[in-house]
Amino acid sequence: MYIADMHCDSIMKIWLARREGKELALRDSSEGCEEMQIDVAKLLKGGYLMQNFAMYVDYQMEDGTDPWTQYQGMVETYKTEIKANADVIREAFTYEDIIENRDAGLISAVMTVEEGGVLQGDLDRLKVLHDDGARMMTLTWNYENELAYPNDLPEGMDEDYTKYFRFVPRTDNGLKAKGFEAVEIMQELGILVDVSHLSDAGFYDVAKTCKGPFVASHSNARVISGCNRNMTDDMIRTVGEHGGVIGVNFCPEFLEEGPSEAECKSTIAGIAKHARHMINVGGLEAVGLGTDYDGLGECYLEIADASQMQKLVSGLEAHGFTANEIESICYRNVLNLYKEVMPRRTNA
């Protein structure tokens, strides 16, 4: 079974390691300074059709490196690593690229951006992102930026972890003026608007502004696990009505509520529970995968890395999912979405 994953932080992990003088590469990370959850060897073993690679920008990086410099460094790392592994993986800029790569036995790499603060308010940079190959961008990460607001984490979360699941969603501050403008430009360029990390108010601003599909690349169902990154049933339904896709996140606390972060577990049963709920609410076409691999930290994962993704296929089957449902979740919904929204070749 093919796998299409809407979000990982692997390029950020390689870029940060190299800034510290450590060796880490996309080829086979088990030979580097630390093992990654996604590398070429694992993607091959896991049966991947395509992987979205996020250029994750820390809007408040501790050493003061500005967002645009971070972005440029990660893009250089990404391009270098994909080129170095051209026998296995190739960049995809269009839907036709994905199909041609598949037919040639190659995995497709699709570049995305996490954190609209990369623009630093300069919307002309969206054209640069698109020309670099970006086909998706979150409007925020966990900080307010020039475009929008995220949902606030509750005060005292570290002292009382249960507050993490009892946050008060931000319904008063959504997109800023430049955020609305950015959404319009992104639609024109063919960069998918990604509402993962966005405030509740921002979500509905996007829903009102987007004429076509938008995505939540790595978010789950809030009714099951009440963290600030998950989506209400109405949000799930709205994404489905727009023809978008929500990528099920493998992060333990996004899958289940627990008395402490360490006691939350990422299991196939948990993934199946969220997927089934989102199908029931938003429709089968609205559910995909957004593992968040290499951005999860130290935690318990039943599907430990990309090499084990076929365990999800058999696991979903064991939880009563049909072959059509499993295929839709694992890759077909994302592929169909890209067919609709990815820019077409100019000579097509």
ROPANU-952028 format. One record per residue (C-alpha): residue in one letter; x negated, y, z. Coordinates in pm, 1 decimal, always signed. Each point is the difference from the previous one (the first is absolute). Example, Ala and Ser with C-alpha at 12.3 -4.5 7.8 and 13.67 -1.06 7.14 Angstrom:
<recs>
rest=A	px=-1230.0	py=-450.0	pz=+780.0 $
rest=S	px=-137.0	py=+344.0	pz=-66.0 $
</recs>
This chain:
<recs>
rest=M	px=+0.0	py=+0.0	pz=+0.0 $
rest=Y	px=-129.9	py=+342.9	pz=-93.4 $
rest=I	px=-48.4	py=+261.0	pz=+273.7 $
rest=A	px=+34.6	py=+378.0	pz=-37.4 $
rest=D	px=-101.3	py=+201.9	pz=+307.3 $
rest=M	px=+98.4	py=+366.9	pz=+19.1 $
rest=H	px=-250.7	py=+111.0	pz=+263.8 $
rest=C	px=-341.6	py=-73.7	pz=+147.0 $
rest=D	px=-280.7	py=+208.5	pz=+154.8 $
rest=S	px=-293.2	py=-204.2	pz=-131.0 $
rest=I	px=-169.4	py=+280.2	pz=-194.9 $
rest=M	px=+3.4	py=+223.7	pz=+306.4 $
rest=K	px=-163.9	py=-279.2	pz=+197.5 $
rest=I	px=-278.3	py=-41.3	pz=-258.0 $
rest=W	px=-53.5	py=+377.0	pz=-28.5 $
rest=L	px=-25.3	py=+46.3	pz=+377.6 $
rest=A	px=-239.8	py=-293.7	pz=+34.6 $
rest=R	px=-231.4	py=+139.8	pz=-265.3 $
rest=R	px=+0.1	py=+342.1	pz=+162.9 $
rest=E	px=-145.8	py=-176.9	pz=+302.8 $
rest=G	px=-265.7	py=-169.3	pz=-212.4 $
rest=K	px=+165.2	py=-342.7	pz=+13.0 $
rest=E	px=+42.5	py=-238.3	pz=-290.6 $
rest=L	px=+356.0	py=-87.0	pz=-90.0 $
rest=A	px=+135.3	py=-86.4	pz=-343.6 $
rest=L	px=+325.5	py=-104.7	pz=-161.4 $
rest=R	px=-151.6	py=-312.6	pz=-155.9 $
rest=D	px=-7.9	py=-223.9	pz=+307.3 $
rest=S	px=+2.8	py=+184.7	pz=+329.3 $
rest=S	px=-99.9	py=-307.3	pz=+198.6 $
rest=E	px=-351.7	py=+71.7	pz=-128.5 $
rest=G	px=+8.9	py=+360.6	pz=+124.6 $
rest=C	px=-19.2	py=+170.2	pz=+339.8 $
rest=E	px=+352.5	py=-101.2	pz=+95.7 $
rest=E	px=+272.5	py=-199.6	pz=-161.2 $
rest=M	px=+288.3	py=+177.7	pz=-169.0 $
rest=Q	px=+352.6	py=-129.1	pz=-41.7 $
rest=I	px=-9.8	py=+85.1	pz=-369.6 $
rest=D	px=-286.5	py=-67.0	pz=-236.8 $
rest=V	px=-23.8	py=-146.7	pz=-348.9 $
rest=A	px=-58.9	py=-353.3	pz=+123.9 $
rest=K	px=+307.3	py=+17.7	pz=+223.6 $
rest=L	px=+218.1	py=+158.1	pz=-270.6 $
rest=L	px=-88.9	py=-285.0	pz=-235.4 $
rest=K	px=+76.2	py=-266.9	pz=+258.0 $
rest=G	px=+325.9	py=+171.7	pz=+96.7 $
rest=G	px=+132.0	py=+5.2	pz=-356.6 $
rest=Y	px=+26.3	py=+377.2	pz=-43.2 $
rest=L	px=+148.8	py=+166.6	pz=-304.6 $
rest=M	px=-81.9	py=+349.4	pz=+127.7 $
rest=Q	px=-118.2	py=+191.8	pz=+301.5 $
rest=N	px=+62.7	py=+365.1	pz=+78.7 $
rest=F	px=-315.4	py=+153.0	pz=+146.2 $
rest=A	px=+68.7	py=+306.4	pz=+213.6 $
rest=M	px=-242.9	py=+288.9	pz=+17.2 $
rest=Y	px=+80.1	py=+63.3	pz=+368.2 $
rest=V	px=-93.6	py=+352.2	pz=+106.9 $
rest=D	px=-33.0	py=+92.3	pz=+368.8 $
rest=Y	px=+136.3	py=+354.7	pz=+13.8 $
rest=Q	px=-183.4	py=+58.2	pz=+330.1 $
rest=M	px=-319.1	py=-202.5	pz=-47.9 $
rest=E	px=-215.1	py=+22.9	pz=+312.6 $
rest=D	px=-317.1	py=+110.7	pz=-178.3 $
rest=G	px=+185.7	py=+277.7	pz=-181.1 $
rest=T	px=-25.6	py=-144.0	pz=-351.1 $
rest=D	px=+280.8	py=+170.1	pz=-191.5 $
rest=P	px=+276.5	py=-205.6	pz=-165.7 $
rest=W	px=-104.3	py=+72.3	pz=-359.2 $
rest=T	px=-359.3	py=-105.3	pz=+62.6 $
rest=Q	px=+124.9	py=-320.4	pz=+161.2 $
rest=Y	px=+221.9	py=-67.5	pz=-298.8 $
rest=Q	px=-277.1	py=+56.5	pz=-251.8 $
rest=G	px=-233.5	py=-232.3	pz=+190.3 $
rest=M	px=+259.1	py=-276.2	pz=+14.1 $
rest=V	px=+88.5	py=+33.8	pz=-368.4 $
rest=E	px=-366.4	py=-38.4	pz=-89.6 $
rest=T	px=-20.0	py=-308.7	pz=+223.5 $
rest=Y	px=+317.9	py=-143.1	pz=-152.0 $
rest=K	px=-107.5	py=+51.1	pz=-359.8 $
rest=T	px=-344.9	py=-144.4	pz=+68.7 $
rest=E	px=+138.4	py=-307.8	pz=+173.5 $
rest=I	px=+260.6	py=-75.0	pz=-266.9 $
rest=K	px=-262.8	py=+36.9	pz=-272.7 $
rest=A	px=-236.7	py=-230.5	pz=+188.5 $
rest=N	px=+269.5	py=-268.9	pz=+3.5 $
rest=A	px=+125.8	py=+42.2	pz=-356.6 $
rest=D	px=-8.3	py=-375.1	pz=-55.3 $
rest=V	px=+284.5	py=-39.0	pz=+251.6 $
rest=I	px=+181.8	py=+330.7	pz=+50.3 $
rest=R	px=+75.5	py=+300.4	pz=-218.7 $
rest=E	px=+166.3	py=+336.5	pz=+54.7 $
rest=A	px=+359.5	py=+39.6	pz=-119.1 $
rest=F	px=+129.5	py=+343.7	pz=-98.1 $
rest=T	px=+313.8	py=-116.9	pz=-180.7 $
rest=Y	px=+243.3	py=-290.8	pz=+12.9 $
rest=E	px=-152.0	py=-125.9	pz=-324.3 $
rest=D	px=-337.9	py=-15.2	pz=+173.5 $
rest=I	px=+142.5	py=-226.7	pz=+269.4 $
rest=I	px=+144.1	py=-239.2	pz=-257.9 $
rest=E	px=-318.1	py=-3.2	pz=-207.9 $
rest=N	px=-209.9	py=-61.7	pz=+311.2 $
rest=R	px=+228.8	py=-283.9	pz=+103.8 $
rest=D	px=-18.8	py=-160.2	pz=-344.8 $
rest=A	px=-379.7	py=+28.5	pz=+11.1 $
rest=G	px=-10.4	py=-173.5	pz=+337.8 $
rest=L	px=-95.5	py=+319.1	pz=+184.4 $
rest=I	px=+138.9	py=+158.6	pz=+315.7 $
rest=S	px=+125.4	py=+357.9	pz=-35.0 $
rest=A	px=-121.4	py=+273.7	pz=+232.8 $
rest=V	px=+233.5	py=+298.7	pz=+35.7 $
rest=M	px=-131.3	py=+309.8	pz=+174.2 $
rest=T	px=+217.3	py=+179.3	pz=+255.6 $
rest=V	px=-51.1	py=+281.6	pz=+251.2 $
rest=E	px=+96.7	py=-2.5	pz=+367.2 $
rest=E	px=+41.4	py=+349.4	pz=+150.5 $
rest=G	px=+129.0	py=+293.5	pz=-206.3 $
rest=G	px=-235.5	py=+218.8	pz=+202.3 $
rest=V	px=-261.7	py=-96.2	pz=-259.6 $
rest=L	px=+143.3	py=+283.7	pz=-210.1 $
rest=Q	px=-64.6	py=+256.2	pz=+273.5 $
rest=G	px=+296.1	py=+188.3	pz=-144.6 $
rest=D	px=-146.7	py=+15.4	pz=-353.1 $
rest=L	px=+265.0	py=-166.3	pz=-216.7 $
rest=D	px=-222.8	py=+18.9	pz=-308.6 $
rest=R	px=-191.6	py=-286.2	pz=+159.6 $
rest=L	px=+294.1	py=-231.1	pz=-73.7 $
rest=K	px=-104.9	py=+1.7	pz=-366.7 $
rest=V	px=-353.7	py=-91.8	pz=+107.6 $
rest=L	px=+135.3	py=-288.4	pz=+209.5 $
rest=H	px=+203.8	py=-122.8	pz=-293.4 $
rest=D	px=-293.3	py=+24.6	pz=-240.6 $
rest=D	px=-212.7	py=-194.5	pz=+250.6 $
rest=G	px=+260.2	py=-276.6	pz=-16.3 $
rest=A	px=+220.8	py=+63.1	pz=+305.2 $
rest=R	px=+350.7	py=-132.5	pz=-54.4 $
rest=M	px=+140.8	py=+39.7	pz=+353.2 $
rest=M	px=-51.4	py=+238.7	pz=+294.1 $
rest=T	px=+135.3	py=+29.6	pz=+353.8 $
rest=L	px=+95.2	py=+357.9	pz=+80.3 $
rest=T	px=-141.2	py=-27.3	pz=+353.8 $
rest=W	px=-191.1	py=-228.2	pz=+228.9 $
rest=N	px=+50.2	py=+57.3	pz=+374.4 $
rest=Y	px=-70.3	py=+374.2	pz=-4.3 $
rest=E	px=+191.9	py=+303.2	pz=-116.1 $
rest=N	px=-156.4	py=+131.7	pz=-319.5 $
rest=E	px=+73.2	py=+259.6	pz=-268.9 $
rest=L	px=+271.9	py=-217.9	pz=-154.0 $
rest=A	px=+203.5	py=-152.6	pz=+282.0 $
rest=Y	px=+34.2	py=-139.6	pz=+351.7 $
rest=P	px=-31.2	py=-358.7	pz=+127.8 $
rest=N	px=+204.7	py=-150.4	pz=+280.8 $
rest=D	px=-166.6	py=+89.5	pz=+330.5 $
rest=L	px=-136.1	py=-274.5	pz=+219.1 $
rest=P	px=+144.1	py=+12.4	pz=+352.4 $
rest=E	px=-195.8	py=+167.3	pz=+276.6 $
rest=G	px=-153.5	py=-249.5	pz=+241.8 $
rest=M	px=+14.9	py=-286.9	pz=-247.1 $
rest=D	px=-331.6	py=-144.2	pz=+115.0 $
rest=E	px=+110.2	py=-5.3	pz=+363.4 $
rest=D	px=+343.2	py=-146.5	pz=-70.5 $
rest=Y	px=-6.4	py=-194.3	pz=-324.0 $
rest=T	px=+376.7	py=-47.5	pz=-6.6 $
rest=K	px=+28.4	py=+370.4	pz=-85.7 $
rest=Y	px=-153.5	py=-88.2	pz=-334.2 $
rest=F	px=+326.5	py=-169.6	pz=-90.1 $
rest=R	px=+223.0	py=+270.6	pz=+151.2 $
rest=F	px=-128.1	py=+304.6	pz=-183.9 $
rest=V	px=+229.7	py=+288.2	pz=-96.7 $
rest=P	px=-3.1	py=+34.1	pz=-379.4 $
rest=R	px=-73.0	py=+340.6	pz=-147.4 $
rest=T	px=+319.0	py=+112.2	pz=-168.4 $
rest=D	px=-70.6	py=+374.5	pz=-3.8 $
rest=N	px=-328.9	py=+24.5	pz=-192.3 $
rest=G	px=-39.8	py=-175.4	pz=-333.4 $
rest=L	px=-154.2	py=+125.9	pz=-320.1 $
rest=K	px=-150.2	py=+346.9	pz=-14.4 $
rest=A	px=+37.8	py=+220.3	pz=-308.4 $
rest=K	px=-317.6	py=-144.2	pz=-152.6 $
rest=G	px=+125.0	py=-347.5	pz=+83.1 $
rest=F	px=+312.7	py=+47.2	pz=-208.6 $
rest=E	px=-214.0	py=+136.8	pz=-282.8 $
rest=A	px=-244.1	py=-290.2	pz=+31.0 $
rest=V	px=+282.6	py=-254.1	pz=-31.4 $
rest=E	px=+117.1	py=+165.2	pz=-322.7 $
rest=I	px=-351.4	py=+1.9	pz=-146.4 $
rest=M	px=-64.5	py=-359.7	pz=+103.7 $
rest=Q	px=+313.6	py=-112.4	pz=-181.4 $
rest=E	px=-110.7	py=+181.8	pz=-314.7 $
rest=L	px=-348.7	py=-151.2	pz=+12.6 $
rest=G	px=+104.3	py=-354.5	pz=+88.6 $
rest=I	px=-133.2	py=-13.1	pz=+356.0 $
rest=L	px=+244.4	py=-188.5	pz=+221.4 $
rest=V	px=+108.5	py=+184.8	pz=+313.6 $
rest=D	px=-75.6	py=-217.5	pz=+303.5 $
rest=V	px=+202.1	py=+74.8	pz=+315.8 $
rest=S	px=-191.6	py=-228.0	pz=+237.9 $
rest=H	px=-124.2	py=+221.1	pz=+288.7 $
rest=L	px=+253.0	py=+274.2	pz=-83.2 $
rest=S	px=+245.5	py=+143.2	pz=+253.8 $
rest=D	px=+366.3	py=-97.0	pz=-17.0 $
rest=A	px=+85.0	py=+350.4	pz=-120.0 $
rest=G	px=-270.4	py=-24.8	pz=-264.1 $
rest=F	px=+139.8	py=-330.8	pz=-121.2 $
rest=Y	px=+337.1	py=+154.1	pz=-71.3 $
rest=D	px=-161.0	py=+300.9	pz=-164.5 $
rest=V	px=-175.7	py=-239.3	pz=-237.0 $
rest=A	px=+320.9	py=-194.7	pz=-60.4 $
rest=K	px=+180.2	py=+321.9	pz=-95.2 $
rest=T	px=-284.2	py=+117.8	pz=-224.3 $
rest=C	px=-104.5	py=-317.4	pz=-182.2 $
rest=K	px=+191.7	py=-67.6	pz=-318.1 $
rest=G	px=-129.0	py=-356.1	pz=-21.7 $
rest=P	px=-171.5	py=-261.2	pz=+215.7 $
rest=F	px=-220.9	py=+71.0	pz=+299.2 $
rest=V	px=-166.1	py=-249.0	pz=+234.1 $
rest=A	px=-91.4	py=-76.1	pz=+358.3 $
rest=S	px=-317.9	py=-189.9	pz=-76.5 $
rest=H	px=-60.7	py=-144.0	pz=+348.1 $
rest=S	px=+300.1	py=+27.9	pz=+234.0 $
rest=N	px=+245.3	py=-238.3	pz=+163.7 $
rest=A	px=+350.7	py=+2.4	pz=+152.5 $
rest=R	px=+44.7	py=+224.0	pz=+303.2 $
rest=V	px=+301.5	py=-191.4	pz=+130.0 $
rest=I	px=-232.1	py=-298.3	pz=+61.5 $
rest=S	px=-306.6	py=+189.7	pz=+119.7 $
rest=G	px=+61.4	py=+358.6	pz=+104.1 $
rest=C	px=-336.5	py=+158.2	pz=-76.7 $
rest=N	px=-24.9	py=+336.6	pz=-170.4 $
rest=R	px=-128.6	py=-145.5	pz=-326.0 $
rest=N	px=+298.2	py=-223.3	pz=-67.5 $
rest=M	px=+317.0	py=+84.4	pz=-189.3 $
rest=T	px=+360.2	py=+20.1	pz=+112.6 $
rest=D	px=+262.4	py=-203.1	pz=-182.8 $
rest=D	px=+124.0	py=+314.3	pz=-172.2 $
rest=M	px=-354.0	py=+71.1	pz=-123.0 $
rest=I	px=-38.3	py=-356.3	pz=-127.2 $
rest=R	px=+333.1	py=+31.0	pz=-180.7 $
rest=T	px=-101.0	py=+335.4	pz=-147.9 $
rest=V	px=-331.1	py=-132.7	pz=-135.7 $
rest=G	px=+192.0	py=-284.4	pz=-161.8 $
rest=E	px=+254.4	py=+236.6	pz=-152.8 $
rest=H	px=-284.5	py=+197.4	pz=-155.9 $
rest=G	px=-151.2	py=-314.8	pz=-150.5 $
rest=G	px=-302.4	py=+13.2	pz=+228.6 $
rest=V	px=-188.3	py=-266.6	pz=+192.7 $
rest=I	px=-96.3	py=-34.7	pz=+367.7 $
rest=G	px=-319.3	py=-196.1	pz=+67.2 $
rest=V	px=+21.9	py=-223.7	pz=+307.2 $
rest=N	px=-287.7	py=+95.8	pz=+230.9 $
rest=F	px=-189.3	py=-279.1	pz=+180.3 $
rest=C	px=-93.9	py=+220.4	pz=+298.5 $
rest=P	px=+111.4	py=-182.6	pz=+319.5 $
rest=E	px=+172.4	py=+294.6	pz=+170.8 $
rest=F	px=+186.1	py=+79.7	pz=-322.4 $
rest=L	px=+135.9	py=-356.2	pz=+1.8 $
rest=E	px=+94.0	py=-49.7	pz=+365.4 $
rest=E	px=+35.5	py=+195.8	pz=+320.6 $
rest=G	px=-224.2	py=-103.0	pz=+286.8 $
rest=P	px=-102.6	py=+119.6	pz=+346.2 $
rest=S	px=-349.2	py=+83.5	pz=-129.5 $
rest=E	px=-173.3	py=+32.4	pz=-333.9 $
rest=A	px=-203.3	py=-314.1	pz=+67.1 $
rest=E	px=+315.5	py=-203.9	pz=+62.4 $
rest=C	px=+160.4	py=+85.9	pz=-335.9 $
rest=K	px=-50.0	py=-272.4	pz=-260.5 $
rest=S	px=+9.0	py=-0.1	pz=-378.3 $
rest=T	px=+167.2	py=-323.6	pz=-103.8 $
rest=I	px=+160.4	py=-139.9	pz=-311.8 $
rest=A	px=+323.3	py=-25.3	pz=+196.9 $
rest=G	px=-18.6	py=+372.0	pz=+75.3 $
rest=I	px=-72.3	py=+88.5	pz=-361.3 $
rest=A	px=+291.4	py=-218.9	pz=-109.3 $
rest=K	px=+233.7	py=+166.1	pz=+250.7 $
rest=H	px=-76.8	py=+349.3	pz=-127.6 $
rest=A	px=+15.0	py=-106.9	pz=-365.0 $
rest=R	px=+336.9	py=-167.3	pz=+45.7 $
rest=H	px=+142.7	py=+301.4	pz=+180.9 $
rest=M	px=-124.3	py=+241.8	pz=-264.5 $
rest=I	px=+143.2	py=-216.1	pz=-277.5 $
rest=N	px=+336.6	py=-8.6	pz=+176.3 $
rest=V	px=+1.2	py=+377.5	pz=+40.9 $
rest=G	px=-181.3	py=+135.5	pz=-305.7 $
rest=G	px=+32.6	py=-280.2	pz=-253.3 $
rest=L	px=-246.1	py=-260.8	pz=-122.7 $
rest=E	px=-171.1	py=+239.9	pz=-241.4 $
rest=A	px=-96.3	py=+237.0	pz=+284.4 $
rest=V	px=-246.2	py=-229.2	pz=+180.5 $
rest=G	px=-367.9	py=-63.2	pz=-72.9 $
rest=L	px=-328.4	py=-33.3	pz=+188.5 $
rest=G	px=-217.2	py=+271.7	pz=+154.8 $
rest=T	px=-234.4	py=-194.6	pz=+225.2 $
rest=D	px=-210.2	py=+292.9	pz=+131.6 $
rest=Y	px=-299.4	py=-235.2	pz=+0.5 $
rest=D	px=-328.1	py=+154.2	pz=+116.5 $
rest=G	px=+200.3	py=+264.2	pz=+182.4 $
rest=L	px=+145.7	py=-222.6	pz=+270.3 $
rest=G	px=-282.1	py=-10.7	pz=+253.4 $
rest=E	px=-49.0	py=-291.4	pz=+236.4 $
rest=C	px=+324.6	py=-194.6	pz=+29.4 $
rest=Y	px=+162.6	py=-339.2	pz=-41.2 $
rest=L	px=+91.4	py=-77.3	pz=-362.4 $
rest=E	px=+142.0	py=-335.6	pz=-101.5 $
rest=I	px=-92.4	py=+93.5	pz=-357.4 $
rest=A	px=-348.4	py=+116.7	pz=+91.0 $
rest=D	px=-108.2	py=+139.5	pz=-336.2 $
rest=A	px=+72.8	py=+8.5	pz=-372.9 $
rest=S	px=-137.7	py=-350.2	pz=-56.4 $
rest=Q	px=+288.9	py=-144.9	pz=+202.8 $
rest=M	px=+289.3	py=+168.5	pz=-182.8 $
rest=Q	px=+133.2	py=-323.9	pz=-145.2 $
rest=K	px=+88.4	py=-90.4	pz=+361.0 $
rest=L	px=+261.7	py=+274.7	pz=-28.4 $
rest=V	px=+153.7	py=-169.4	pz=-302.4 $
rest=S	px=+44.0	py=-333.2	pz=+177.2 $
rest=G	px=+98.1	py=+178.7	pz=+321.6 $
rest=L	px=+279.1	py=+197.5	pz=-164.4 $
rest=E	px=+124.2	py=-318.1	pz=-162.7 $
rest=A	px=+8.9	py=-166.2	pz=+341.6 $
rest=H	px=+206.7	py=+294.0	pz=+129.5 $
rest=G	px=+267.6	py=-54.2	pz=-264.6 $
rest=F	px=-105.7	py=+243.1	pz=-272.3 $
rest=T	px=+75.8	py=-110.1	pz=-353.8 $
rest=A	px=-263.7	py=-22.5	pz=-272.9 $
rest=N	px=+147.4	py=+311.0	pz=-162.6 $
rest=E	px=-13.8	py=+194.3	pz=+327.5 $
rest=I	px=-360.1	py=-103.1	pz=+68.2 $
rest=E	px=-112.0	py=+95.4	pz=-348.8 $
rest=S	px=+177.7	py=+335.4	pz=+29.5 $
rest=I	px=-164.0	py=+81.3	pz=+334.6 $
rest=C	px=-346.8	py=-126.4	pz=-89.8 $
rest=Y	px=-45.1	py=+188.7	pz=-325.9 $
rest=R	px=+293.3	py=+39.6	pz=-240.4 $
rest=N	px=+167.4	py=+298.4	pz=+168.1 $
rest=V	px=-323.1	py=+200.7	pz=+2.2 $
rest=L	px=-78.5	py=-100.6	pz=-358.1 $
rest=N	px=+346.7	py=+107.1	pz=-115.5 $
rest=L	px=-36.4	py=+329.5	pz=+185.7 $
rest=Y	px=-330.8	py=+72.0	pz=-171.4 $
rest=K	px=+153.1	py=-85.1	pz=-335.1 $
rest=E	px=+253.6	py=+276.0	pz=+60.4 $
rest=V	px=-213.1	py=+274.2	pz=+152.9 $
rest=M	px=-361.4	py=-43.1	pz=-114.3 $
rest=P	px=-102.1	py=+238.1	pz=-278.8 $
rest=R	px=+11.8	py=-163.0	pz=-341.7 $
rest=R	px=-298.1	py=-8.3	pz=-227.4 $
rest=T	px=-8.5	py=+302.1	pz=-222.6 $
rest=N	px=-36.2	py=-217.6	pz=-308.9 $
rest=A	px=+273.9	py=-242.8	pz=+105.5 $
</recs>
